[in-house]
């Protein structure tokens, strides 16, 4: 890494620390400790299967939490690149400045209106239509505590292979604790984790990168379909059950537009298992029929129930999303409870809950 890029990465990491100082305590203790363990591995360059040095990890945790206390009231800083100053959320302009350096940057708001930043090696960039650029990211130079494997925003789609690889290993380690007979276990069984875990992880990361790509392109399409009012609504719903429900509706719309058609057309069983294995929480609550169609496939080997489900529900998710926007237009900042009630009522009337 050249000196100029290193200085930029230091600026981005500062803003990452500020974001973590504001939001690092939002997780349950168990989730927080798992995320901090993974963050330590990334920052120190430890392998994902290397044993963790308890004393060094303990000291690092204390130092990081002290830093966050110092930055609790700090503001995000603009980025200085090539003599120009950029707002840290101006992803498009920053990426234009970074492209000659072979780097890619993303900034935005994730669940709960939490700010999020990262900068990484740019492996590949491709255009999807006039308005969307897809960025494949390699080695990550600066990042926050939370590292979503893929993201979509007005600035395009960002696929983080390194973050995805770490995410998959965490899923595998969690499954190993009790080895349940479930969709995730069936996905992992398709790869040789027992004899060659590194190769298995690479193969799985490549496969799931394709699924993540389709989901994020679907997110981009859904955003254009729903308009700017959707993000305004999410800001007003932040940190409420309605926010989680609205995000789940849009995720299902994105998957109905691109992810499920791709998975079912290819018939790639490991990724179908993994997709259903990750359909939990609010997404499963709002869409139990998909799990029922998956179980029918397991019994018969026929993908027709899954194909039928995906086709039928595409318009349903779009209609539901529009109904949420209408409720937000009617109730404004007080829309959280009407939206929650509307979705719960819909589930009951459709026999989904």
N, C-alpha and C positions, 0 to 999 in steps of 0.2 A: 504494500500500500504506500503510495507516495505521500509526501508531507501535506500537500493541500487537502487530499481526501481524508487523511488522518485528523486534521483540524476540524473538518466538517463533521466527521463522525463523533468527535468529542462534544461538539455543540448539540448534536442530535441526542447523544447519550445523556447530556445534562437535562434536556427536556423529558427524556424517558424517566430519569430519576424524579423529576417534579411530578410527572403523572403518577408514578408509583407511590410517591409520598402522599398524594391526594387519595389514591384508590387502593393501595396495597392492603389496607385493612378491611376491605369490603367482603373478603372471602371467609368461609368457615375455617376454623383452625386446621382441620385436616387438609382441606384444599390448599390453604395458604402454605403449609409446610411442604406439600408435594411440589407446588409451584416454585418455592424458594430452593428446594433441592435441585430441581431441573435448571433453574436460573444460575445456581452456583456452578453446575456442570458446564453450562454454556460459557459463562464468564471466565472460568479458569481453564477452559479447553479440555476438560476431562471427557473421556469417552462415555457414551451413554450406559455402558455395561461395567465401567470401572467402579470398584468399591470406593465409597466416599470417606475421606479422612475426617473422623468425627471432631477432632480438636480444631482443625482448620475450618471446617464448616461452621462450628459454633462461633468462632471468632469473626468469620465473615458475616454471619447473621447479625451479630451484635453491631458490627461496623455499619452494615447496610441500614439497619433500623435507626441507628444514630444519625446517619446521613439523611434519612427520610424525615426525621424530627426537625432537622435544621432547615429542610426545604418545604416544610408543611405549608408555609404562607408564600412561597416563592411564585413568581410568574414565569410562564414560558418565554424563552428568549428567541428573538429573530435569528435566522441563519445568515451568516456572512459567507458568500460564495463568489469567488472571482471579483472581489471588490463591490459586489452588489449585496443589498440587504433584502431578505425575503421573510414574509410572514411565515411562521412555522407550519401553518395549515394550508399554504399555497402549494399543494402537491404538484400541480401541473407545471408551474413555472420553475420550481426547484428541480424537477426531473429533467427539464430542458437544460438547465445549467449543469446537471450531474452527468448527463449522457456521455459527454466526451471523456469523463473519468471512469466509465464502465460501471457506474453505480446506479441504484434505484432507491427511491424514497417514498414513504407513504405516511400520511398523517390523517387522523379523523377521529370520530367518536364511535365507540363500540357500546355494548350493552350498558345501560344505566348512564348514558351520556358521558362515559369515561373517555378522556383523551388517550390517544394511542399513537406511537411513533415507531418507525424503524428505518434503517438504511442497510442495504445489502449489495452484494455483487450482482450485476445484471447479466444473466446468462443468455437471455433471449427476449426479444420484444416483437410482437406481431399485432397487426391491426385487425379489428373485427368491426366492420362497418366504418362509417365516418367518425363515429363518436367514441369508440371504445378501443383502447390499447391494452393488450394483455402482456404482463411482465412476469417472466420466470426468474425467480430470485435464487441465488446460490448462497455462498457464505455470508452470514449476517454480521455486520460490523457494530451495530448499536441496536438495542431493542428494549422493550419494557418487560416487566415481570410476566405479563400475559403475552403469549405469542401465537395468535390465530394462524393456522396453516394457510389460510387463504382469505382474501378480503376483496370486496368490490366497492368502489366509490365513483363519484363523478370523474375522477382522474383516471379510471380504468380498473382493471383486474390485476391483483397481485397474488401470485402463487409462491409460497415460501417453502421450498423443498426441505431445507434444513429443519424448519419448525415442524413440518409434517412428519419427518422421520422421527423426531423426538416424541411427537404426539402419539405416533403408532406404537413406539416402544413402551410408553407409559400405559397405553391401553393393554398391551400384551402383558406387561408386568402385573397390572391389576387383575387381569383375567387369571393369571397363574396362581394367585392366592388360593382360589377354591376350584378353579377349572370347571365352571358350570357348563352344562350342555345347552348352549344358547347360540344365537346368530354370530356373535363375536368369535366364539370358540370354533364354529364351522369355518369362519373366514381364516383364522390363524392356522387351522388344520390344512388349508390349501397350500401352505408354504412350509419349508423345511426348517422351522425354528429350532427343532431339537438338535440337528446335526450341524447346521451352518446358519446361525442366527443373523450374522451380518449380511450375508447374501439374501436371506429370506426377507430381511427388513428393507433392503434396497429394492427387491422385486415388488414388495407390497407398496412401498412408497411410490414407485413408478405407476403402479396400477391405480392407486388412490389419488395420485396427482391428476390423472385424467378425469376422475369423478369430481374432484374439487374444482377443476377447470370448468366443467359443465355447470356446476352449481353456481359459481361466481358469475359466469356469463349469463346464467338464468337470473341471478340477482340484478345484474345490470339491465337486462331486458325488463324485468319487473319494475325496476325503479323508473324507467322511461314510460312504462304503461301507467304507473300510478301517479307520476308527477312529483313536483317538489313538496306538495302538501304532506306527503308521507313522512319525510324526515322531520318536518315541523310538528306533526302529530307525535312522533316518537319522543321528541324533546319534552312535550307536555305530559307524556305518559311515563317519563323516566322514573325508574325505581318503584314501579307499581306492577302488580300481576298483569295488568292490561298491556304493559310494554312487552312482557314475555310472550303473551298471547299474540299480539300484533306481529312481533318478529317471527313467531312460528308460522303464522298465516303466510307471510311473505316468503319464508323459506320453503314452504310447501308449494307456493306458486312457482318459485324459481325452479324447484325440482320437477314440477309437472311440465314446465316449459322445456327443460333441457336434460336434467340429470337422469330421471327415470326413463325417458325415451332412449337415451344413449345406452344405459345399462341393459335395458330389456332388448334393444336391437342387437347388441353384441352378445347377450346371454352369458356374460362373464360371471360365473357363479361366485368366486371369491368376493368381488365387489358388491354383488347383490346381498350376500350375507353381511358384509361389513356395513352397508348402508342401513339395513334393517337393524343391525346390532347397535347402531348409533341413534336410532329413532326412539328417543326416550324423553322423559320429562314432559314439558308442555307440548312438544311436537307429537308425542305418542298420545297424549291426552286428547288432542284435537283430531287425531286421525287413526283410531284403532282399526279401521277397516283395512288399512294397508298391511298391518300385521296379520290379519285374518287371511288376506290374499297370499301373503308370504307362506303362511302355514299350509295353505291349500297346495301351493307349489311344492313344498317339501313332501307332502303326501303323494302327489300325483306325478311330479316332474314336469308338469305343464305350466308354462309361464303365462298362459292366457288370462288367468284371474288377475295377475299383476298388471298385465297390459290393459285389460279392461278398466281396472281401477284407476290407473294413471290417466287414461283417456277421458273417462267420465268426469274426474274431479278437477281437471284443469280450469274449466270455466267456473266451477264452484269456488275455487280459491280466489279467482279474480273477482267474482261477484262479492265474496265476503270482504275482501280488501277494500273494494269500493264502498261497501256499507260502513266499514270502520271510518273511512274518510268522511262520509256523510255525517256520521255521529260526531266526529271531531269538529266538523264545520258547524254543527248545531250547538255543541256544548263547550267548545274551546278547551281551556285548561282544566275544565271540570269533566272532561270526557272519559276519564279512566274507569269510573264505575259503570257508566252506561255501556261502554265497550266490553267490559268484562261480563256484564249481565247478558249482553247481546250474544256473545260467543258461547257462553254456557247454555243459553236457551237454544241456540242453533244446534249444539251438540245433542241436547235432549230431544229436540224435534226430529232430528235426522237419525236418532237412535245411536248416536256416536258416544254417548256417555250415560 
